[in-house]
Amino acid sequence: MVEDEYGGVQARYYDQYFTGVQGDLEFYVGLALEVGSPVLELGCGTGRILTRTARAGISCVGIDRSLPMLQRARRSLAVDGIADRVRIVVADMRSFSLRGRFSLATIPYRTFQHLLTPADQYRALCSIHNHLEPGGLLAFNIFEPTGLLAAYGWKGEEAAKKDIEFTDPETGDQVEVWYTRSYDPLRQLMLQELSYRPAEGADRGGPVEQARLTLRYSYRYEIEHLLQLCGFKVKALYGDFAGGGFSGTGEQVWVAQKE
């Protein structure tokens, strides 16, 4: 894991830029309603999914290593009046210790990919297994790398590209996000440099702020093997959040059960 990726500008603009994968909110909230309380969300960030899960009546615990992100989550929970349903904990998913056991653990929005080595992935999955009730479920998603790497090839660093534009909720200014990507195929890493800058046509006097995102991509049978090593049985692997079959493109949406 990289220590400082979700502080500063990345935490401030997280909700505007990192808006999720189509259907993920409904999937995770629906699964929580199906399984019932209590639910553990790992890498809960600013609480996009955690807040909606609690709003649906589910008791939750959310953990994350980023204090700036959790401060934003706490504010959202207070505004919604549901802070009493949620416990927020600053913790590392590789080595956490919480009271009680959970019926469901989730790692939404590719957060599992912040575990940058197989050893880190193994430690996290074993920690999660220890916190689930017998028969408890684990659900998470990562991007399927085959199509992405086929599209981009094994290039060096890609040229800078504009991604999206959004309104700064604090100032009302328009902000552009630009990025460059590079890949480390030996360690299965995608490295992304992000640049937040005033939008073209706006007052260009504002600062350009830089951030970084490092993710490890994993293939289907790696994940399947890791889950088995850590005491899980795979119940489902979907290719999207609508329950579509996995075809080697799009997402890997995993649901596993503690054995």
Secondary structure, 3 states (H helix, E strand, C coil): CCCCCCCHHHHHCHHHHCCCCCCHHHHHHHHHHHHCCCEEEECCCCCHHHHHHHHCCCCEEEEECCHHHHHHHHHHHHHHCCHHHEEEEECCCCCCCCCCCEEEEEECCCHHHHCCCHHHHHHHHHHHHHCEEEEEEEEEEEECHHHHHHHHCCCCCCCCEEEEEEECCCCCCEEEEEEEEEEECCCCEEEEEEEEEECCCCCCCCCCEEEEEEEECCCHHHHHHHHHHCCEEEEEEECCCCCCECCCCCEEEEEEEEC
